[in-house]
Amino acid sequence: MEDSTKVNHFVPSDEDDDEFQSIDQNTKGKGSLDSLSTISCLSSSSSSTFAPREPFKAQYYVKIFSNAVTKDGEAVTYTIISKSLFDCRSGEVSVKRQYEDFEYLNHCLVTSNYPNLGLLTPPLPPQPAITLSMAREKSKEKLGSSTKTIISDEWHKDCWHLQEYLRLMLNHPIYGKHDIWQIFLRSQDPPLRVKIKKSVGLMDRINDSIEKSKSGHKDCDEFFHRERNWVLIYSNAIKAASDTFNSIIYGRLKLCGVLAHLSTALNINLTDNESSVNRIGVKFSNLFSLALDDYRKGVEIINLNDEASLGCCLELWSRYVDVERDMLNRRTSLLIDYENANRNLDKAKPNKKETLFREAYL
């Protein structure tokens, strides 16, 4: 991502994407199970091994530049540059999209694969602070509740999160095949902007609390049971690491604010005495103020680089772990419903002794 401060953004390469390994299964019919050769009417020698599945390849390469972001009131427009990886003759296409377009894209991708209970959906980044009230709330969160300083827009961070979201979705073997990508990335006209209703009612919160209370249920599959326990531990660890890192970032921001105030105070000359001692003092204050400004700019650049690299990755991993935890909780909830259904079925069955007794006297 291009920026005036030359921030070294961390963007994982395509080599980090998941690769599908070849599946080698021997299917021999045992008991009541039909073998693959019987079903496919082929010999067992030719059907015992599946052909290796080719790794999924993304259709497009995308880039979002922070220096091309425009803001008109509460509408923030991002410039997305995409290039087809399969059609070499088509060049780069630049389109304008707003955050509502990303929400609608995520809605279409998720609902098209409903109920997608076993899929790990790349998390959509939260909406950036676009209003004055949102900016004040974000500033108080970072600099303290008593601060009166408002942090400026962080387009470099927002663009990185949105770009990484698109990259993860495009490289997903399920979501990357959707036809909406052609409209979202190549069409100049944005998709139909529909207000996505977010469920934040009281009943939804109660249902979420009930689902979380079921997380301690013993899973019938040992793999998923271990995975769920690992996610619970790792989720707390990654959030603690992210919170600790953010506290360092916020501490540096407070330090930069103090340095700016001190530098301004050193440049104020409250006396009208033009003596040589006063002139030396003013000169010394100006030099010290310049030194503080240089040090503050250096801290800001370091803070910007750290937040755009490790900070963004920790935040992304934290949201990803939450997605996996929710998926495993949904599995546990379905498992509990399945076990309850089996118990109710056993209770509904007639008693074996009573059945034999009735058959004997009929």
Stockholm file with secondary structure:
# STOCKHOLM 1.0

chainA/1-362         MEDSTKVNHFVPSDEDDDEFQSIDQNTKGKGSLDSLSTISCLSSSSSSTFAPREPFKAQYYVKIFSNAVTKDGEAVTYTIISKSLFDCRSGEVSVKRQYEDFEYLNHCLVTSNYPNLGLLTPPLPPQPAITLSMAREKSKEKLGSSTKTIISDEWHKDCWHLQEYLRLMLNHPIYGKHDIWQIFLRSQDPPLRVKIKKSVGLMDRINDSIEKSKSGHKDCDEFFHRERNWVLIYSNAIKAASDTFNSIIYGRLKLCGVLAHLSTALNINLTDNESSVNRIGVKFSNLFSLALDDYRKGVEIINLNDEASLGCCLELWSRYVDVERDMLNRRTSLLIDYENANRNLDKAKPNKKETLFREAYL
#=GR chainA/1-362 SS CCCTTCCCCCCCCGGGSCCCCCCCCCCCCCTTCCCHHHHHTCCHHHHSSCCCCCCCCCSEEEEECGGGCEEETTEEEEEEEEEESSCTTSCCEEEEEEHHHHHHHHHHHHHHTTTCTTCCCCCCCCCCCCSHHHHHHHHHHHHCTTCCCCCCCCHHHHHHHHHHHHHHHHTSTTGGGCTHHHHHHHCSSCCCCCCCCCCCSHHHHHHHHHHHHGGGSCCSSHHHHHHHHHHHHHHHHHHHHHHHHHHHHHHHHHHHHHHHHHHHHHTCCCCCCCCHHHHHHHHHHHHHHHHHHHHHHHHHHHHHHHIIIIIHHHHHHHHHHHHHHHHHHHHHHHHHHHHHHHHHHHHHSCCHHHHHHHHHCC
#=GC SS_cons         CCCTTCCCCCCCCGGGSCCCCCCCCCCCCCTTCCCHHHHHTCCHHHHSSCCCCCCCCCSEEEEECGGGCEEETTEEEEEEEEEESSCTTSCCEEEEEEHHHHHHHHHHHHHHTTTCTTCCCCCCCCCCCCSHHHHHHHHHHHHCTTCCCCCCCCHHHHHHHHHHHHHHHHTSTTGGGCTHHHHHHHCSSCCCCCCCCCCCSHHHHHHHHHHHHGGGSCCSSHHHHHHHHHHHHHHHHHHHHHHHHHHHHHHHHHHHHHHHHHHHHHTCCCCCCCCHHHHHHHHHHHHHHHHHHHHHHHHHHHHHHHIIIIIHHHHHHHHHHHHHHHHHHHHHHHHHHHHHHHHHHHHHSCCHHHHHHHHHCC
//
